Amino acid sequence: MKINDPFLVKILNKIVQNDGNPILVGGCVRDYFLGLEVKDYDIEVYGLKSLETLQNILEEYGKVNLVGKSFGILKLSVETSNKHMEYDFSFPRVESKSGLGHRGFDVVVDGNLDYAEASRRRDFTINAIGYDFKNKLFLDPFDGKKDLEKNVLKHIDDMTFIEDALRVYRALQFSARFEFDIDKKTFDLCQSIVKTEEFKMLSKERVYEEYKKLFLKSQKPSIGLKLLNQLDIEKIEKTTITVIDQLSQEVLSHKDKLILIFSLLEKLFLKISDDKKMLKKIINFKAFKTPKIYENKLQNISSLSKSMIVKLEILNNMPKPLFMGKDLIEMGYKPSEKFKSILDTLYKMQLDGKIC
């Protein structure tokens, strides 16, 4: 596996020189096999005596964030003359469920763990493939490569899979992003998780992040949205799902794409996010009435998704009002509650081409 990051290779070689064995894990290895661009590298380091040893090595190259140290995770930030880089390094660990919520785990960090044992805590087989940098070989204890070839999303372990309820949403977004079928037993486990108190207690922030990946990283969010319906998590109409698929394939900024999609799923947005600024943009978009001078832009557009995009473009590029409150004051008007009504009327006349 070729690592297109000379600086990272330098760090990995330094770890090997200190008797460590760095193994690339998770999405970077999965995406390599899928032929996708590898943007982020996660490295699990075996063979070192302690996490402090790894910390000392990393501090030679940049600033080490210790927030995740209790979970065996160190984040390295590197500043160069032209860019900022971040890397996630971790020690192998095992986790056992001890309470509700994503923090309800007992964690044991151990640099001498076997790779297969440490990987059992992961969610899906395709995310448990590792690349042994020192020995230049792939590690695949749960046949993830076979599942990649078969386009199947399969969980690793029955017991560890159900310990984190967020994995239901991860299953939905991964199936959509890679257009994979969910293994029958994995689907059944997801169904059982949906009925638990753990699932109901998932934080809005974590759920929202999975929806964002579903909508921003897949060409066919419909795959995940249909699974939402099948798992009885949400009930989304077929026509809405079709429009969301169309929007996801458009070249839009992430912010605009989410505004359009959540304007169709406002009730869902209210359940999974407390972002008031985003909500205001969604409401403004839904309430916006296209001025007459722009109506020709919406003519002959048969696709609802296309008309939504044009409507958003108009909303984002509305002309500045010709009249402001200070102009009314200069005309001799005294500030009052009627100012807003007067200014709104003047702006509407401006948009209708009656004043310019």
C-alpha positions in Angstrom: 0.0 0.0 0.0 1.5 3.3 -1.1 1.3 6.1 1.5 1.2 9.4 -0.4 2.4 11.4 2.6 6.3 11.6 2.9 6.0 13.3 6.3 3.8 10.5 7.7 6.2 7.9 6.3 9.0 9.6 8.2 7.1 9.3 11.5 6.2 5.7 10.8 9.9 4.8 10.2 10.8 6.5 13.5 8.3 4.4 15.3 9.7 1.2 13.7 13.2 2.4 14.8 11.9 2.5 18.4 10.7 -1.2 18.1 7.1 -0.2 17.4 4.9 -1.7 14.7 2.5 1.0 13.1 -0.5 -0.5 11.4 -2.7 1.7 9.2 -6.4 1.0 10.1 -10.0 1.9 9.3 -11.1 4.1 6.4 -7.7 4.7 4.8 -7.2 0.9 4.1 -10.9 0.4 3.1 -10.8 3.3 0.7 -7.5 2.1 -0.8 -9.2 -1.2 -1.8 -12.2 0.7 -3.1 -10.0 2.8 -5.3 -11.0 6.0 -3.5 -8.7 8.9 -2.7 -7.1 8.4 0.8 -7.3 11.7 2.6 -6.9 10.8 6.3 -4.7 8.2 7.9 -5.4 6.4 11.2 -2.5 4.5 12.7 -2.6 1.9 15.5 0.8 1.3 17.1 1.7 -2.1 18.5 4.8 -3.2 20.3 5.7 -0.1 22.4 5.8 -0.4 26.1 3.6 2.5 26.9 1.5 5.3 25.4 4.0 7.8 26.9 6.7 6.3 24.6 4.6 6.9 21.6 3.8 10.4 22.9 7.5 11.2 23.2 8.2 10.1 19.6 5.3 12.2 18.2 6.3 15.3 20.1 9.5 15.4 18.0 7.3 16.2 15.0 4.5 18.5 16.3 2.0 19.3 19.0 0.3 16.3 20.6 -3.3 16.6 21.8 -3.9 14.4 24.9 -7.7 14.7 25.1 -8.2 11.1 24.1 -5.3 9.7 26.0 -7.5 7.7 28.4 -8.8 5.8 25.3 -5.3 5.3 24.0 -5.6 8.0 21.4 -3.1 10.8 20.5 -3.7 13.4 17.9 -0.7 14.9 16.3 -0.9 18.5 14.8 1.8 19.6 12.4 2.2 23.2 11.1 4.3 23.7 8.1 4.9 26.9 6.0 2.1 26.1 3.6 -0.4 23.7 5.4 -1.8 22.2 8.6 -1.8 18.5 9.0 -3.4 16.2 11.6 -2.9 12.5 12.3 -4.6 10.1 14.6 -2.4 7.6 16.5 -3.7 5.1 18.9 -2.7 2.1 21.0 -4.7 -1.1 20.5 -7.5 -1.5 23.0 -10.4 -3.6 24.1 -13.7 -2.1 25.2 -16.5 -3.5 27.4 -19.9 -2.0 27.9 -20.4 -0.7 31.4 -23.3 1.8 31.1 -25.6 3.7 28.8 -24.4 6.1 26.2 -21.2 6.3 24.1 -19.1 7.0 27.2 -20.4 4.0 29.0 -17.4 1.8 28.2 -14.5 0.4 30.2 -11.3 0.7 28.1 -8.1 -1.4 28.4 -5.2 -0.1 26.4 -2.5 -2.6 25.7 0.3 -2.3 23.1 0.9 -6.1 23.1 -2.6 -7.0 22.0 -3.1 -9.2 19.0 -4.4 -7.3 15.9 -7.4 -9.6 15.5 -8.4 -9.2 19.2 -8.0 -5.4 19.1 -10.0 -5.2 15.8 -13.0 -7.1 17.2 -14.3 -3.8 18.8 -14.7 -2.3 15.3 -18.1 -2.1 13.6 -17.8 -3.7 10.2 -15.5 -6.2 8.5 -14.6 -3.7 5.8 -13.3 -1.3 8.5 -11.2 -4.0 10.2 -8.6 -4.4 7.5 -5.1 -3.2 8.5 -1.9 -2.5 6.7 1.3 -3.6 8.6 3.7 -0.8 7.6 6.7 -2.6 9.1 6.2 -5.9 7.4 4.5 -4.5 4.3 1.4 -6.8 4.5 -2.3 -6.6 4.9 -4.1 -7.9 7.9 -7.7 -9.1 7.4 -8.8 -11.3 10.4 -12.6 -11.0 9.5 -12.5 -11.3 5.7 -13.2 -7.7 5.0 -11.7 -7.8 1.5 -14.2 -10.6 0.5 -17.1 -8.4 1.7 -15.7 -5.5 -0.3 -15.6 -7.7 -3.4 -19.2 -8.8 -2.7 -20.4 -5.3 -1.9 -21.7 -6.4 1.4 -21.7 -4.6 4.7 -21.3 -7.1 7.5 -20.8 -6.6 11.2 -17.8 -8.3 13.0 -19.1 -9.6 16.3 -22.7 -10.0 17.6 -21.9 -8.8 21.1 -19.6 -5.9 20.4 -21.8 -4.6 17.5 -24.9 -4.0 19.6 -22.9 -2.1 22.3 -22.9 1.1 20.3 -26.3 2.1 19.0 -24.9 4.7 16.6 -23.8 1.7 14.4 -27.3 1.6 13.1 -26.8 5.1 11.5 -23.3 4.1 10.4 -24.7 1.1 8.6 -27.2 3.3 6.8 -24.6 5.9 5.6 -22.0 3.3 4.7 -24.5 1.2 2.7 -25.5 4.4 0.8 -21.9 5.8 0.3 -20.6 2.5 -1.2 -23.9 1.2 -2.5 -23.5 -2.0 -0.5 -26.2 -4.4 0.6 -26.5 -5.0 4.4 -25.9 -8.5 5.5 -29.2 -10.1 6.7 -27.9 -10.8 10.2 -26.4 -7.3 10.5 -29.8 -5.9 9.5 -31.5 -8.0 12.1 -29.1 -6.7 14.8 -29.8 -3.1 13.7 -33.6 -3.8 14.1 -33.0 -5.1 17.6 -30.9 -2.0 18.5 -33.6 0.4 17.3 -35.9 -0.9 20.0 -33.4 -0.3 22.9 -33.2 2.6 25.4 -29.6 3.0 24.2 -30.8 3.9 20.7 -33.2 6.5 22.1 -30.4 8.1 24.1 -28.1 8.8 21.2 -26.9 12.4 21.2 -28.2 14.7 18.5 -24.7 15.7 17.6 -23.6 12.1 16.8 -26.7 11.3 14.8 -26.5 14.6 12.9 -22.9 13.8 11.8 -24.0 10.5 10.4 -26.8 12.1 8.4 -24.4 14.7 7.0 -22.1 11.8 5.8 -25.2 10.2 4.2 -26.2 13.3 2.3 -22.7 14.7 1.5 -20.7 11.6 0.8 -23.1 9.5 -1.2 -24.5 9.7 -4.7 -27.6 7.7 -3.7 -28.8 8.7 -0.2 -32.0 6.8 -1.1 -30.3 3.5 -0.2 -29.9 4.7 3.4 -33.2 6.5 3.5 -35.1 3.4 2.4 -33.4 1.5 5.2 -34.5 4.2 7.6 -38.1 3.3 6.6 -37.5 -0.4 6.8 -36.1 -0.1 10.3 -39.0 2.0 11.3 -36.8 4.9 12.4 -38.4 7.5 10.1 -41.1 7.5 7.5 -39.9 9.4 4.4 -42.0 9.6 1.2 -40.8 8.1 -2.0 -41.0 11.4 -3.9 -38.9 13.1 -1.2 -36.3 10.4 -1.4 -36.2 10.8 -5.2 -35.6 14.5 -5.0 -32.9 14.1 -2.4 -31.0 11.7 -4.7 -31.2 14.3 -7.4 -29.9 17.0 -5.1 -27.0 14.9 -3.8 -25.6 14.6 -7.4 -25.6 18.4 -7.9 -22.4 20.4 -7.6 -23.3 22.6 -4.6 -21.5 23.7 -1.5 -22.0 21.4 1.5 -24.0 24.2 3.3 -26.4 24.8 0.4 -26.9 21.1 -0.2 -27.9 20.5 3.4 -30.2 23.6 3.4 -32.1 22.1 0.4 -32.2 18.6 1.7 -33.4 19.5 5.2 -36.0 21.9 3.7 -37.6 18.6 2.6 -36.9 17.0 6.0 -37.5 19.9 8.4 -39.1 17.7 11.1 -36.2 15.3 11.0 -33.7 18.3 11.3 -35.5 19.5 14.4 -35.1 16.1 16.0 -31.3 15.8 15.3 -29.9 19.3 15.5 -30.1 22.4 17.7 -28.3 24.6 15.0 -30.5 27.7 15.1 -28.6 29.4 12.3 -29.1 26.5 10.0 -32.8 26.2 10.9 -33.3 29.9 10.1 -31.8 29.3 6.7 -34.0 26.3 6.1 -37.1 28.3 7.2 -36.2 31.3 5.1 -35.7 29.1 2.0 -39.1 27.4 2.5 -40.9 30.7 3.1 -39.2 32.6 0.2 -41.4 33.6 -2.6 -39.7 34.3 -5.9 -40.1 37.9 -7.1 -41.8 38.4 -10.4 -38.6 39.7 -12.0 -37.0 36.3 -11.4 -39.9 34.1 -12.4 -38.5 33.6 -15.9 -35.6 31.7 -14.4 -38.0 29.1 -13.1 -39.9 28.7 -16.3 -39.4 25.4 -18.3 -37.7 23.7 -15.3 -39.4 20.4 -15.0 -37.3 18.9 -12.2 -38.2 19.9 -8.6 -34.6 19.6 -7.6 -33.5 22.1 -10.3 -36.1 24.6 -9.3 -35.0 24.4 -5.7 -31.4 25.1 -6.7 -32.5 28.1 -8.8 -34.6 29.4 -6.0 -31.7 29.1 -3.6 -29.4 30.9 -6.0 -31.9 33.7 -6.3 -32.3 33.9 -2.5 -28.5 33.9 -2.0 -28.0 36.7 -4.6 -30.9 39.1 -3.8 -30.1 42.8 -4.5 -29.5 45.1 -1.6 -32.5 47.3 -0.7 -32.5 50.8 -2.3 -34.1 52.2 0.9 -33.0 51.7 4.5 -34.3 53.1 7.8 -31.9 56.0 7.6 -33.3 57.0 4.2 -36.8 57.3 5.7 -35.5 59.4 8.5 -33.8 61.8 6.0 -37.2 62.1 4.3 -38.7 63.4 7.5 -40.3 60.2 8.9 -40.0 59.5 12.6 -38.8 56.0 13.6 -41.8 53.8 14.4 -43.2 50.3 14.2 -44.4 51.1 10.7 -40.8 51.3 9.4 -40.6 47.6 8.7 -43.8 47.5 6.8 -42.9 50.5 4.7 -39.4 49.1 4.0 -40.8 45.7 3.1 -43.3 47.4 0.7 -40.5 49.4 -0.9 -38.3 46.4 -1.3 -41.1 44.4 -2.9 -41.7 47.3 -5.4 -38.0 47.3 -6.1 -38.0 43.6 -6.8 -41.1 43.9 -9.0 -39.3 46.6 -11.0 -41.6 49.4 -10.0 -38.9 51.5 -8.5 -35.2 51.5 -9.4 
